[in-house]
């Protein structure tokens, strides 16, 4: 057998194995469903907040709100949605300004009063929000 034939067989085998790994033998892993909604406070959209759905079991999902307060959860950058099950839901905020981002990372950032009020009530350690995800749905978060 020539080197060309051996190399060609190796290449074909490699491609076949890669395809098998990518395609798999069927769907495996957790069931993911689409979750989207709008985050508002006092009827006004909250722009630039991150919404986090943290399940009892499995990987969390998150999304950043747009100008209208709308979000679409991402399980991974390629997969939209959240795992089925019970979730703790909280919000977080990352400042747009680079200096404020650094100050936040260093624990020196003082959020504006409206952001602080939201984080004080709906941040990771204090949120009362819980949802049981059993299907694709719209979940609007009306924060006070």
FENTAJO-V330089 format. One record per helix or strand of 3 or more residues. SS is the DSSP state (h for helix, s for strand). FROM is the first residue (numbers start at 1). TO is the last residue. Records with the same first field share a line. If there is no record, write none. Layout:
SS: FROM-TO / FROM-TO
//
This chain:
h: 3-23 / 98-105 / 113-122
s: 35-41 / 49-55 / 61-64 / 70-72 / 85-93 / 130-133 / 141-143
//
